[in-house]
Amino acid sequence: MSRLKVLQQELKQIADQNWASNYQRFFKTKTGQYAAKDRFLGVSVPKQRQLAKKFYQLNLSEIIQLLNSPWHEFRFTALIILIIKYQSAHQEEKDKIIKLYLQYLNRINNWDLVDLSAPKILGDYLLNLKQSEVKKILMKLVNSSNFWQRRIAIVATQAFIKKGKSELTFSIVRQLINDPEDLIHKANGWMLREVDKYCGRK
């Protein structure tokens, strides 16, 4: 049995239906809500992190298969693995990971998936790019009709905030200040609090 199949099997084996029901309510999965049709096995984040560390050697094609799953925990675990791989990768491998990340943004489709991955993958990658390239990538996300991608844009700036740089965050907050989605306003508020924490009041 492949590593991928073993991981999928282990996630299903530790699934908890009671937790799955709780997650479905917590993450607003009813028709018309922000995470409509998202499916949960009911696996805690600590257990997913344990399995991600165990299976971190999955290759990118296997991670793509996890990201394409309807199961939320498969996608969350895939992103943890991708973060682990990114943090230990050389530049060429990081380029491949960011290309994958941007290609599969439509699978990063709940706030916990965004908040987990945007700063540690996209944000960190942007730190080493020219300002013009950073703006090009983030403005595409800011102007997206998909509000998860707009949330990715603002949350990704946390990587800059932790380096004492707040200008990018303020710029994106100004552009998203009238966004119709409450989850964008919550992300804006979160990042502004992060600015206060890491950069001081400006």
Contact map, one row per residue, 1 for C-alpha under 8 A:
1110110000000000000000000000000000000000000000000000000000000000000000000000000000000000000000000000000000000000000000000000000000000000000000000000000000000000000000000000000000000000000000000000000000
1111110000000000000000000000000000000000000000000000000000000000000000000000000000000000000000000000000000000000000000000000000000000000000000000000000000000000000000000000000000000000000000000000000000
1111111000000000000000000000000000000000000000000000001001000000000000000000000000000000000000000000000000000000000000000000000000000000000000000000000000000000000000000000000000000000000000000000000000
0111111100000000000000000000000000000000000000000000000001000100000000000000000000000000000000000000000000000000000000000000000000000000000000000000000000000000000000000000000000000000000000000000000000
1111111110000000000000000000000000000000000000000000000000000000000000000000000000000000000000000000000000000000000000000000000000000000000000000000000000000000000000000000000000000000000000000000000000
1111111111000000000000000000000000000000000000000000000000000000000000000000000000000000000000000000000000000000000000000000000000000000000000000000000000000000000000000000000000000000000000000000000000
0011111111100000000000000000000000000000000000000010001000000000000000000000000000000000000000000000000000000000000000000000000000000000000000000000000000000000000000000000000000000000000000000000000000
0001111111110000000000000000000000000000000000000000000000000000000000000100000000000000000000000000000000000000000000000000000000000000000000000000000000000000000000000000000000000000000000000000000000
0000111111111000000000000000000000000000000000000000000000000000000000000000000000000000000000000000000000000000000000000000000000000000000000000000000000000000000000000000000000000000000000000000000000
0000011111111100000000000000000000000000000000000000000000000000000000000000000000000000000000000000000000000000000000000000000000000000000000000000000000000000000000000000000000000000000000000000000000
0000001111111110000000000000000000000000101000010000000000000000000000001100000000000000000000000000000000000000000000000000000000000000000000000000000000000000000000000000000000000000000000000000000000
0000000111111110000000000000000000000000100000000000000000000000000000000000000000000000000000000000000000000000000000000000000000000000000000000000000000000000000000000000000000000000000000000000000000
0000000011111110000000000000000000000000000000000000000000000000000000000000000000000000000000000000000000000000000000000000000000000000000000000000000000000000000000000000000000000000000000000000000000
0000000001111111000000000000000000000000001000000000000000000000000000000000000000000000000000000000000000000000000000000000000000000000000000000000000000000000000000000000000000000000000000000000000000
0000000000111111100100000000000000000000111000000000000000000000000000000000000000000000000000000000000000000000000000000000000000000000000000000000000000000000000000000000000000000000000000000000000000
0000000000000111111100000000000000000000111000000000000000000000000000000000000000000000000000000000000000000000000000000000000000000000000000000000000000000000000000000000000000000000000000000000000000
0000000000000011111110000000000000000000110000000000000000000000000000000000000000000000000000000000000000000000000000000000000000000000000000000000000000000000000000000000000000000000000000000000000000
0000000000000001111111000000000000000000010000000000000000000000000000000000000000000000000000000000000000000000000000000000000000000000000000000000000000000000000000000000000000000000000000000000000000
0000000000000001111111100000000000000000111000000000000000000000000000000000000000000000000000000000000000000000000000000000000000000000000000000000000000000000000000000000000000000000000000000000000000
0000000000000011111111110000000000000001111000000000000000000000000000000000000000000000000000000000000000000000000000000000000000000000000000000000000000000000000000000000000000000000000000000000000000
0000000000000000111111111000000000000001010000000000000000000000000000000000000000000000000000000000000000000000000000000000000000000000000000000000000000000000000000000000000000000000000000000000000000
0000000000000000011111111100000000000000000000000000000000000000000000000000000000000000000000000000000000000000000000000000000000000000000000000000000000000000000000000000000000000000000000000000000000
0000000000000000001111111110000000000001010000000000000000000000000000000000000000000000000000000000000000000000000000000000000000000000000000000000000000000000000000000000000000000000000000000000000000
0000000000000000000111111111110000000111000000000000000000000000000000000000000000000000000000000000000000000000000000000000000000000000000000000000000000000000000000000000000000000000000000000000000000
0000000000000000000011111111110000000000000000000000000000000000000000000000000000000000000000000000000000000000000000000000000000000000000000000000000000000000000000000000000000000000000000000000000000
0000000000000000000001111111000000000000000000000000000000000000000000000000000000000000000000000000000000000000000000000000000000000000000000000000000000000000000000000000000000000000000000000000000000
0000000000000000000000111111100001100000000000000000000000000000000000000000000000000000000000000000000000000100000000000000000000000000000000000000000000000000000000000000000000000000000000000000000000
0000000000000000000000011111110011110000000000000000000000000000000000000000000000000000000000000000000000000000000000000000000000000000000000000000000000000000000000000000000000000000000000000000000000
0000000000000000000000011011111011111110000000000000000000000000000000000000000000000000000000000000000000000000000000000000000000000000000000000000000000000000000000000000000000000000000000000000000000
0000000000000000000000011001111110111000000000000000000000000000000000000000000000000000000000000000000000000000000000000000000000000000000000000000000000000000000000000000000000000000000000000000000000
0000000000000000000000000000111110011000000000000000000000000000000000000000000000000000000000000000000000000000000000000000000000000000000000000000000000000000000000000000000000000000000000000000000000
0000000000000000000000000000011111010000000000000000000000000000000000000000000000000000000000000000000000000000000000000000000000000000000000000000000000000000000000000000000000000000000000000000000000
0000000000000000000000000001111111110000000000000000000000000000000000000000000000000000000000000000000000000000000000000000000000000000000000000000000000000000000000000000000000000000000000000000000000
0000000000000000000000000011100111110000000000000000000000000000000000000000000000000000000000000000000000000100000000000000000000000000000000000000000000000000000000000000000000000000000000000000000000
0000000000000000000000000011110011111100000000000000000000000000000000000000000000000000000000000000000000001100000000000000000000000000000000000000000000000000000000000000000000000000000000000000000000
0000000000000000000000000001111111111100000000000000000000000000000000000000000000000000000000000000000000000000000000000000000000000000000000000000000000000000000000000000000000000000000000000000000000
0000000000000000000000000000111000111110000000000000000000000000000000000000000000000000000000000000000000000000000000000000000000000000000000000000000000000000000000000000000000000000000000000000000000
0000000000000000000000010000100000111111000000000000000000000000000001110000000000000000000000000000000000000000000000000000000000000000000000000000000000000000000000000000000000000000000000000000000000
0000000000000000000000010000100000001111100000000000000000000000000001110000000000000000000000000000000000000000000000000000000000000000000000000000000000000000000000000000000000000000000000000000000000
0000000000000000000110110000000000000111111000000000000000000000000000111000000000000000000000000000000000000000000000000000000000000000000000000000000000000000000000000000000000000000000000000000000000
0000000000110011101100000000000000000011111000000000000000000000000000111000000000000000000000000000000000000000000000000000000000000000000000000000000000000000000000000000000000000000000000000000000000
0000000000000011111110100000000000000001111100000000000000000000000000001000000000000000000000000000000000000000000000000000000000000000000000000000000000000000000000000000000000000000000000000000000000
0000000000100111001100000000000000000001111110110000000000000000000000001000000000000000000000000000000000000000000000000000000000000000000000000000000000000000000000000000000000000000000000000000000000
0000000000000000000000000000000000000000011111110000000000000000000000000000000000000000000000000000000000000000000000000000000000000000000000000000000000000000000000000000000000000000000000000000000000
0000000000000000000000000000000000000000001111111000000000000000000000000000000000000000000000000000000000000000000000000000000000000000000000000000000000000000000000000000000000000000000000000000000000
0000000000000000000000000000000000000000000111111100000000000000000000000000000000000000000000000000000000000000000000000000000000000000000000000000000000000000000000000000000000000000000000000000000000
0000000000000000000000000000000000000000001111111110000000000000000000000000000000000000000000000000000000000000000000000000000000000000000000000000000000000000000000000000000000000000000000000000000000
0000000000100000000000000000000000000000001111111111000000000000000000001001100000000000000000000000000000000000000000000000000000000000000000000000000000000000000000000000000000000000000000000000000000
0000000000000000000000000000000000000000000011111111100000000000000000000000100100000000000000000000000000000000000000000000000000000000000000000000000000000000000000000000000000000000000000000000000000
0000000000000000000000000000000000000000000001111111110000000000000000000000000000000000000000000000000000000000000000000000000000000000000000000000000000000000000000000000000000000000000000000000000000
0000001000000000000000000000000000000000000000111111111000000000000000000000100000000000000000000000000000000000000000000000000000000000000000000000000000000000000000000000000000000000000000000000000000
0000000000000000000000000000000000000000000000011111111100000000000000000000110110000000000000000000000000000000000000000000000000000000000000000000000000000000000000000000000000000000000000000000000000
0000000000000000000000000000000000000000000000001111111100000000000000000000000010010000000000000000000000000000000000000000000000000000000000000000000000000000000000000000000000000000000000000000000000
0000000000000000000000000000000000000000000000000111111100000000000000000000000000000000000000000000000000000000000000000000000000000000000000000000000000000000000000000000000000000000000000000000000000
0010001000000000000000000000000000000000000000000011111111000000000000000000000010000000000000000000000000000000000000000000000000000000000000000000000000000000000000000000000000000000000000000000000000
0000000000000000000000000000000000000000000000000001111111000000000000000000000011011000000000000000000000000000000000000000000000000000000000000000000000000000000000000000000000000000000000000000000000
0000000000000000000000000000000000000000000000000000001111100000000000000000000000001000000000000000000000000000000000000000000000000000000000000000000000000000000000000000000000000000000000000000000000
0011000000000000000000000000000000000000000000000000001111110110000000000000000010000000000000000000000000000000000000000000000000000000000000000000000000000000000000000000000000000000000000000000000000
0000000000000000000000000000000000000000000000000000000011111110000000000000000000000000000000000000000000000000000000000000000000000000000000000000000000000000000000000000000000000000000000000000000000
0000000000000000000000000000000000000000000000000000000001111111000000000000000000000000000000001000000000000000000000000000000000000000000000000000000000000000000000000000000000000000000000000000000000
0000000000000000000000000000000000000000000000000000000000111111100000000000000000000000000000000000000000000000000000000000000000000000000000000000000000000000000000000000000000000000000000000000000000
0001000000000000000000000000000000000000000000000000000001111111110000000000000000000000000000000000000000000000000000000000000000000000000000000000000000000000000000000000000000000000000000000000000000
0000000000000000000000000000000000000000000000000000000001111111111000000000010011000000000000000000000000000000000000000000000000000000000000000000000000000000000000000000000000000000000000000000000000
0000000000000000000000000000000000000000000000000000000000011111111100000000010000000000000000000000000000000000000000000000000000000000000000000000000000000000000000000000000000000000000000000000000000
0000000000000000000000000000000000000000000000000000000000001111111110000000000000000000000000000000000000000000000000000000000000000000000000000000000000000000000000000000000000000000000000000000000000
0000000000000000000000000000000000000000000000000000000000000111111110000110110000000000000000000000000000000000000000000000000000000000000000000000000000000000000000000000000000000000000000000000000000
0000000000000000000000000000000000000000000000000000000000000011111110000110011000000000000000000000000100110000000000000000000000000000000000000000000000000000000000000000000000000000000000000000000000
0000000000000000000000000000000000000000000000000000000000000001111111000010000000000000000000000000000000100000000000000000000000000000000000000000000000000000000000000000000000000000000000000000000000
0000000000000000000000000000000000000000000000000000000000000000111111110110000000000000000000000000000000000000000000000000000000000000000000000000000000000000000000000000000000000000000000000000000000
0000000000000000000000000000000000000110000000000000000000000000000111110100000000000000000000000000000000000000000000000000000000000000000000000000000000000000000000000000000000000000000000000000000000
0000000000000000000000000000000000000111100000000000000000000000000011111110000000000000000000000000000000000000000000000000000000000000000000000000000000000000000000000000000000000000000000000000000000
0000000000000000000000000000000000000111100000000000000000000000000011111111000000000000000000000000000000000000000000000000000000000000000000000000000000000000000000000000000000000000000000000000000000
0000000000100000000000000000000000000001111000010000000000000000000000111111100000000000000000000000000000000000000000000000000000000000000000000000000000000000000000000000000000000000000000000000000000
0000000100100000000000000000000000000000000000000000000000000000011011111111110000000000000000000000000000000000000000000000000000000000000000000000000000000000000000000000000000000000000000000000000000
0000000000000000000000000000000000000000000000000000000000000000011110111111111000000000000000000000000000110000100000000000000000000000000000000000000000000000000000000000000000000000000000000000000000
0000000000000000000000000000000000000000000000010000000000000000000000011111111100000000000000000000000000000000100000000000000000000000000000000000000000000000000000000000000000000000000000000000000000
0000000000000000000000000000000000000000000000011011000000000000010000001111111110000000000000000000000000000000000000000000000000000000000000000000000000000000000000000000000000000000000000000000000000
0000000000000000000000000000000000000000000000000001000000000011011000000111111111000000000000000000000000000000000000000000000000000000000000000000000000000000000000000000000000000000000000000000000000
0000000000000000000000000000000000000000000000000000000000000000001000000011111111100000000000000000000000000000100110000000000000000000000000000000000000000000000000000000000000000000000000000000000000
0000000000000000000000000000000000000000000000001001000000000000000000000001111111110000000000000000000000000000000110000000000000000000000000000000000000000000000000000000000000000000000000000000000000
0000000000000000000000000000000000000000000000000001101101000010000000000000111111111000000000000000000000000000000000000000000000000000000000000000000000000000000000000000000000000000000000000000000000
0000000000000000000000000000000000000000000000000000000100000010000000000000011111111100000000001000000000000000000000000000000000000000000000000000000000000000000000000000000000000000000000000000000000
0000000000000000000000000000000000000000000000000000000000000000000000000000001111111110000000000000000000000000000010011000000000000000000000000000000000000000000000000000000000000000000000000000000000
0000000000000000000000000000000000000000000000000000100100000000000000000000000111111111000000000000000000000000000000000000000000000000000000000000000000000000000000000000000000000000000000000000000000
0000000000000000000000000000000000000000000000000000000110000000000000000000000011111111100000000000000000000000000000000000000000000000000000000000000000000000000000000000000000000000000000000000000000
0000000000000000000000000000000000000000000000000000000000000000000000000000000001111111100011001000000000000000000000001000000000000000000000000000000000000000000000000000000000000000000000000000000000
0000000000000000000000000000000000000000000000000000000000000000000000000000000000111111100000000000000000000000000000000000000000000000000000000000000000000000000000000000000000000000000000000000000000
0000000000000000000000000000000000000000000000000000000000000000000000000000000000011111110000000000000000000000000000000000000000000000000000000000000000000000000000000000000000000000000000000000000000
0000000000000000000000000000000000000000000000000000000000000000000000000000000000001111111111000000000000000000000000000000000000000000000000000000000000000000000000000000000000000000000000000000000000
0000000000000000000000000000000000000000000000000000000000000000000000000000000000000001111111000000000000000000000000000000000000000000000000000000000000000000000000000000000000000000000000000000000000
0000000000000000000000000000000000000000000000000000000000000000000000000000000000000000111111100000000000000000000000000000000000000000000000000000000000000000000000000000000000000000000000000000000000
0000000000000000000000000000000000000000000000000000000000000000000000000000000000000000111111110000000000000000000000000000000000000000000000000000000000000000000000000000000000000000000000000000000000
0000000000000000000000000000000000000000000000000000000000000000000000000000000000000100111111111000000000000000000000000000000000000000000000000000000000000000000000000000000000000000000000000000000000
0000000000000000000000000000000000000000000000000000000000000000000000000000000000000100111111111100000000000000000000000000100000000000000000000000000000000000000000000000000000000000000000000000000000
0000000000000000000000000000000000000000000000000000000000000000000000000000000000000000001111111110000000000000000000000000000000000000000000000000000000000000000000000000000000000000000000000000000000
0000000000000000000000000000000000000000000000000000000000000000000000000000000000000000000111111111000000000000000000000000000000000000000000000000000000000000000000000000000000000000000000000000000000
0000000000000000000000000000000000000000000000000000000000010000000000000000000001000100000011111111100000000000000000000000000000000000000000000000000000000000000000000000000000000000000000000000000000
0000000000000000000000000000000000000000000000000000000000000000000000000000000000000000000001111111110000000000000000001100100000000000000000000000000000000000000000000000000000000000000000000000000000
0000000000000000000000000000000000000000000000000000000000000000000000000000000000000000000000111111111000000000000000000000000000000000000000000000000000000000000000000000000000000000000000000000000000
0000000000000000000000000000000000000000000000000000000000000000000000000000000000000000000000011111111100000000000000000000000000000000000000000000000000000000000000000000000000000000000000000000000000
0000000000000000000000000000000000000000000000000000000000000000000000000000000000000000000000001111111110000000000000000100000000000000000000000000000000000000000000000000000000000000000000000000000000
0000000000000000000000000000000000000000000000000000000000000000000000000000000000000000000000000111111110000000000000000000000000000000000000000000000000000000000000000000000000000000000000000000000000
0000000000000000000000000000000000000000000000000000000000000000000000000000000000000000000000000011111110000000000000000000000000000000000000000000000000000000000000000000000000000000000000000000000000
0000000000000000000000000000000000000000000000000000000000000000001000000000000000000000000000000001111111110000000000000000000000000000000000000000000000000000000000000000000000000000000000000000000000
0000000000000000000000000000000000000000000000000000000000000000000000000000000000000000000000000000111111111000000000000000000000000000000000000000100000000000000000000000000000000000000000000000000000
0000000000000000000000000000000000000000000000000000000000000000000000000000000000000000000000000000000111111000000000000000000000000000000000000000000000000000000000000000000000000000000000000000000000
0000000000000000000000000000000000000000000000000000000000000000001100000010000000000000000000000000000111111000000000000000000000000000000000000000000000000000000000000000000000000000000000000000000000
0000000000000000000000000000000000000000000000000000000000000000001000000010000000000000000000000000000111111100110000000000000000000000000000000001000000000000000000000000000000000000000000000000000000
0000000000000000000000000000000000100000000000000000000000000000000000000000000000000000000000000000000011111110110000000000000000000000000000000001000000000000000000000000000000000000000000000000000000
0000000000000000000000000010000001100000000000000000000000000000000000000000000000000000000000000000000000011111110000000000000000000000000000000001000000000000000000000000000000000000000000000000000000
0000000000000000000000000000000000000000000000000000000000000000000000000000000000000000000000000000000000001111111000000000000000000000000000000001000000000000000000000000000000000010000000000000000000
0000000000000000000000000000000000000000000000000000000000000000000000000000000000000000000000000000000000000111111100000000000000000000000000000000000000000000000000000000000000000000000000000000000000
0000000000000000000000000000000000000000000000000000000000000000000000000011001000000000000000000000000000011111111110000000000000000000000000000000000000000000000000000000000000000000000000000000000000
0000000000000000000000000000000000000000000000000000000000000000000000000000000000000000000000000000000000011111111111000000000000000000000000000001001100100000000000000000000000000000000000000000000000
0000000000000000000000000000000000000000000000000000000000000000000000000000000000000000000000000000000000000011111111100000000000000000000000000000000100100000000000000000000000000000000000000000000000
0000000000000000000000000000000000000000000000000000000000000000000000000000001100000000000000000000000000000001111111110000000000000000000000000000000000000000000000000000000000000000000000000000000000
0000000000000000000000000000000000000000000000000000000000000000000000000000001100100000000000000000000000000000111111111100000000000000000000000000000000000000000000000000000000000000000000000000000000
0000000000000000000000000000000000000000000000000000000000000000000000000000000000000000000000000000000000000000011111111110000000000000000000000000000110110000000000000000000000000000000000000000000000
0000000000000000000000000000000000000000000000000000000000000000000000000000000000000000000000000000000000000000001111111111000000000000000000000000000000111110000000000000000000000000000000000000000000
0000000000000000000000000000000000000000000000000000000000000000000000000000000000100000000000000000000000000000000111111111000000000000000000000000000000010010000000000000000000000000000000000000000000
0000000000000000000000000000000000000000000000000000000000000000000000000000000000100100000000000100000000000000000011111111100000000000000000000000000000000000000000000000000000000000000000000000000000
0000000000000000000000000000000000000000000000000000000000000000000000000000000000000000000000000100100000000000000011111111110000000000000000000000000000010000000000000000000000000000000000000000000000
0000000000000000000000000000000000000000000000000000000000000000000000000000000000000000000000000000000000000000000001111111111000000000000000000000000000011111000000000000000000000000000000000000000000
0000000000000000000000000000000000000000000000000000000000000000000000000000000000000000000000000000000000000000000000111111111100000000000000000000000000010011000000000000000000000000000000000000000000
0000000000000000000000000000000000000000000000000000000000000000000000000000000000000000000001000100000000000000000000001111111110000000000000000000000000000000000000000000000000000000000000000000000000
0000000000000000000000000000000000000000000000000000000000000000000000000000000000000000000000000000000000000000000000000111111110000100000000000000000000000000000000000000000000000000000000000000000000
0000000000000000000000000000000000000000000000000000000000000000000000000000000000000000000000000000000000000000000000000011111110000000000000000000000000000011000000000000000000000000000000000000000000
0000000000000000000000000000000000000000000000000000000000000000000000000000000000000000000000000000000000000000000000000001111111000000000000000000000000000000000000000000000000000000000000000000000000
0000000000000000000000000000000000000000000000000000000000000000000000000000000000000000000000000000000000000000000000000000111111101100000000000000000000000000000000000000000000000000000000000000000000
0000000000000000000000000000000000000000000000000000000000000000000000000000000000000000000000000000000000000000000000000000000111111100000000000000000000000000000000000000000000000000000000000000000000
0000000000000000000000000000000000000000000000000000000000000000000000000000000000000000000000000000000000000000000000000000000011111110000000000000000000000000000000000000000000000000000000000000000000
0000000000000000000000000000000000000000000000000000000000000000000000000000000000000000000000000000000000000000000000000000000001111111000000000000000000000000000000000000000000000000000000000000000000
0000000000000000000000000000000000000000000000000000000000000000000000000000000000000000000000000000000000000000000000000000000011111111100000000000000000000000000000000000000000000000000000000000000000
0000000000000000000000000000000000000000000000000000000000000000000000000000000000000000000000000000000000000000000000000000010011111111110000000000000000000000000000000000000000000000000000000000000000
0000000000000000000000000000000000000000000000000000000000000000000000000000000000000000000000000000000000000000000000000000000000111111111000000000000000000000000000000000000000000000000000000000000000
0000000000000000000000000000000000000000000000000000000000000000000000000000000000000000000000000000000000000000000000000000000000011111111100000000000000000000000000000000000000000000000000000000000000
0000000000000000000000000000000000000000000000000000000000000000000000000000000000000000000000000000000000000000000000000000000000001111111110000000000000000000000000000000000000000000000000000000000000
0000000000000000000000000000000000000000000000000000000000000000000000000000000000000000000000000000000000000000000000000000000000000111111111000000000010000000000000000000000000000000000000000000000000
0000000000000000000000000000000000000000000000000000000000000000000000000000000000000000000000000000000000000000000000000000000000000011111111100000000010000000000000000000000000000000000000000000000000
0000000000000000000000000000000000000000000000000000000000000000000000000000000000000000000000000000000000000000000000000000000000000001111111110000000000000000000000000000000000000000000000000000000000
0000000000000000000000000000000000000000000000000000000000000000000000000000000000000000000000000000000000000000000000000000000000000000111111110000110110000000000000000000000000000000000000000000000000
0000000000000000000000000000000000000000000000000000000000000000000000000000000000000000000000000000000000000000000000000000000000000000011111110000111011000000000000000001001100000000000000000000000000
0000000000000000000000000000000000000000000000000000000000000000000000000000000000000000000000000000000000000000000000000000000000000000001111111000010000000000000000000000000000000000000000000000000000
0000000000000000000000000000000000000000000000000000000000000000000000000000000000000000000000000000000000000000000000000000000000000000000111111110110000000000000000000000000000000000000000000000000000
0000000000000000000000000000000000000000000000000000000000000000000000000000000000000000000000000000000000000000000000000000000000000000000000111110000000000000000000000000000000000000000000000000000000
0000000000000000000000000000000000000000000000000000000000000000000000000000000000000000000000000000000000000000000000000000000000000000000000011111110000000000000000000000000000000000000000000000000000
0000000000000000000000000000000000000000000000000000000000000000000000000000000000000000000000000000000000000000000000000000000000000000000000011111111000000000000000000000000000001001000000000000000000
0000000000000000000000000000000000000000000000000000000000000000000000000000000000000000000000000000000000011110010000000000000000000000000000000111111100000000000000000000000000000000000000000000000000
0000000000000000000000000000000000000000000000000000000000000000000000000000000000000000000000000000000010000000000000000000000000000000000011010111111110000000000000000000000000000000000000000000000000
0000000000000000000000000000000000000000000000000000000000000000000000000000000000000000000000000000000000000000000000000000000000000000000011110111111111000000000000000000000000000001000000000000000000
0000000000000000000000000000000000000000000000000000000000000000000000000000000000000000000000000000000000000000010000000000000000000000000001000011111111100000000000000000000000000011001000000000000000
0000000000000000000000000000000000000000000000000000000000000000000000000000000000000000000000000000000000000000011001000000000000000000000010000001111111110000000000000000000000000000000000000000000000
0000000000000000000000000000000000000000000000000000000000000000000000000000000000000000000000000000000000000000000001000000000000000000011011000000111111111000000000000001000000000000000000000000000000
0000000000000000000000000000000000000000000000000000000000000000000000000000000000000000000000000000000000000000000000000000000000000000000001000000011111111100000000001001100000000000001100100000000000
0000000000000000000000000000000000000000000000000000000000000000000000000000000000000000000000000000000000000000011001100000000000000000000000000000001111111100000000000000000000000000001100100000000000
0000000000000000000000000000000000000000000000000000000000000000000000000000000000000000000000000000000000000000000001110111000000000000000000000000000111111110000000000000000000000000000000000000000000
0000000000000000000000000000000000000000000000000000000000000000000000000000000000000000000000000000000000000000000000100010000000000000000000000000000011111111100000011000000000000000000000100000000000
0000000000000000000000000000000000000000000000000000000000000000000000000000000000000000000000000000000000000000000000100010000000000000000000000000000001111111110000001000000000000000000000100100000000
0000000000000000000000000000000000000000000000000000000000000000000000000000000000000000000000000000000000000000000000110011001000000000000000000000000000011111111000000000000000000000000000000000000000
0000000000000000000000000000000000000000000000000000000000000000000000000000000000000000000000000000000000000000000000000011001000000000000000000000000000001111111111010000000000000000000000000000000000
0000000000000000000000000000000000000000000000000000000000000000000000000000000000000000000000000000000000000000000000000000000000000000000000000000000000001111111111001000000000000000000000000110011000
0000000000000000000000000000000000000000000000000000000000000000000000000000000000000000000000000000000000000000000000000000000000000000000000000000000000000111111110000000000000000000000000000000011000
0000000000000000000000000000000000000000000000000000000000000000000000000000000000000000000000000000000000000000000000000000000000000000000000000000000000000011111110000000000000000000000000000000010000
0000000000000000000000000000000000000000000000000000000000000000000000000000000000000000000000000000000000000000000000000000000000000000000000000000000000000001111111000000000000000000000000000010011000
0000000000000000000000000000000000000000000000000000000000000000000000000000000000000000000000000000000000000000000000000000000000000000000000000000000000000001111111110000000000000000000000000000001000
0000000000000000000000000000000000000000000000000000000000000000000000000000000000000000000000000000000000000000000000000000000000000000000000000000000000000001100111111100000000000000000000000010001000
0000000000000000000000000000000000000000000000000000000000000000000000000000000000000000000000000000000000000000000000000000000000000000000000000000000000000000000011111110000000000000000000000000000000
0000000000000000000000000000000000000000000000000000000000000000000000000000000000000000000000000000000000000000000000000000000000000000000000000000000000001001000011111111000000000000000000000000000000
0000000000000000000000000000000000000000000000000000000000000000000000000000000000000000000000000000000000000000000000000000000000000000000000000000000001001100100001111111100000000000000000110000000000
0000000000000000000000000000000000000000000000000000000000000000000000000000000000000000000000000000000000000000000000000000000000000000000000000000000000000000000001111111110000000000000000010000000000
0000000000000000000000000000000000000000000000000000000000000000000000000000000000000000000000000000000000000000000000000000000000000000000000000000000000000000000000111111111000000000000000000000000000
0000000000000000000000000000000000000000000000000000000000000000000000000000000000000000000000000000000000000000000000000000000000000000000001000000000011000000000000011111111100000000000000000000000000
0000000000000000000000000000000000000000000000000000000000000000000000000000000000000000000000000000000000000000000000000000000000000000000000000000000001000000000000001111111110000000000100000000000000
0000000000000000000000000000000000000000000000000000000000000000000000000000000000000000000000000000000000000000000000000000000000000000000000000000000000000000000000000111111110000000000000000000000000
0000000000000000000000000000000000000000000000000000000000000000000000000000000000000000000000000000000000000000000000000000000000000000000001000000000000000000000000000011111111000000000000000000000000
0000000000000000000000000000000000000000000000000000000000000000000000000000000000000000000000000000000000000000000000000000000000000000000001000000000000000000000000000001111111100001100100000000000000
0000000000000000000000000000000000000000000000000000000000000000000000000000000000000000000000000000000000000000000000000000000000000000000000000000000000000000000000000000111111100000100100000000000000
0000000000000000000000000000000000000000000000000000000000000000000000000000000000000000000000000000000000000000000000000000000000000000000000000000000000000000000000000000001111110000000000000000000000
0000000000000000000000000000000000000000000000000000000000000000000000000000000000000000000000000000000000000000000000000000000000000000000000000000000000000000000000000000000111111101100000000000000000
0000000000000000000000000000000000000000000000000000000000000000000000000000000000000000000000000000000000000000000000000000000000000000000000000000000000000000000000000000000001111101000000000000000000
0000000000000000000000000000000000000000000000000000000000000000000000000000000000000000000000000000000000000000000000000000000000000000000000000010000000000000000000000000000000111111100000000000000000
0000000000000000000000000000000000000000000000000000000000000000000000000000000000000000000000000000000000000000000000000000000000000000000000000000000000000000000000000000000000111111110000000000000000
0000000000000000000000000000000000000000000000000000000000000000000000000000000000000000000000000000000000000010000000000000000000000000000000000000001000000000000000000000000000001111111000000000000000
0000000000000000000000000000000000000000000000000000000000000000000000000000000000000000000000000000000000000000000000000000000000000000000000000010011000000000000000000000000100111111111100000000000000
0000000000000000000000000000000000000000000000000000000000000000000000000000000000000000000000000000000000000000000000000000000000000000000000000000000000000000000000000000000110101111111110000000000000
0000000000000000000000000000000000000000000000000000000000000000000000000000000000000000000000000000000000000000000000000000000000000000000000000000000000000000000000000000000000000111111111000000000000
0000000000000000000000000000000000000000000000000000000000000000000000000000000000000000000000000000000000000000000000000000000000000000000000000000001001100000000000000000000000000011111111100000000000
0000000000000000000000000000000000000000000000000000000000000000000000000000000000000000000000000000000000000000000000000000000000000000000000000000000001100000000000000000100110000001111111110000000000
0000000000000000000000000000000000000000000000000000000000000000000000000000000000000000000000000000000000000000000000000000000000000000000000000000000000000000000000000000000000000000111111111000000000
0000000000000000000000000000000000000000000000000000000000000000000000000000000000000000000000000000000000000000000000000000000000000000000000000000000000000000000000000000000000000000011111111100000000
0000000000000000000000000000000000000000000000000000000000000000000000000000000000000000000000000000000000000000000000000000000000000000000000000000000001101100000000001000000000000000001111111110000000
0000000000000000000000000000000000000000000000000000000000000000000000000000000000000000000000000000000000000000000000000000000000000000000000000000000000000000000000001100000000000000000111111111000000
0000000000000000000000000000000000000000000000000000000000000000000000000000000000000000000000000000000000000000000000000000000000000000000000000000000000000000000000000000000000000000000011111111100000
0000000000000000000000000000000000000000000000000000000000000000000000000000000000000000000000000000000000000000000000000000000000000000000000000000000000000100100000000000000000000000000001111111111000
0000000000000000000000000000000000000000000000000000000000000000000000000000000000000000000000000000000000000000000000000000000000000000000000000000000000000000100101000000000000000000000000111111111110
0000000000000000000000000000000000000000000000000000000000000000000000000000000000000000000000000000000000000000000000000000000000000000000000000000000000000000000000000000000000000000000000011111111110
0000000000000000000000000000000000000000000000000000000000000000000000000000000000000000000000000000000000000000000000000000000000000000000000000000000000000000000000000000000000000000000000001111111100
0000000000000000000000000000000000000000000000000000000000000000000000000000000000000000000000000000000000000000000000000000000000000000000000000000000000000000111100000000000000000000000000000111111100
0000000000000000000000000000000000000000000000000000000000000000000000000000000000000000000000000000000000000000000000000000000000000000000000000000000000000000110111000000000000000000000000000111111111
0000000000000000000000000000000000000000000000000000000000000000000000000000000000000000000000000000000000000000000000000000000000000000000000000000000000000000000000000000000000000000000000000011111111
0000000000000000000000000000000000000000000000000000000000000000000000000000000000000000000000000000000000000000000000000000000000000000000000000000000000000000000000000000000000000000000000000011001111
0000000000000000000000000000000000000000000000000000000000000000000000000000000000000000000000000000000000000000000000000000000000000000000000000000000000000000000000000000000000000000000000000000001111
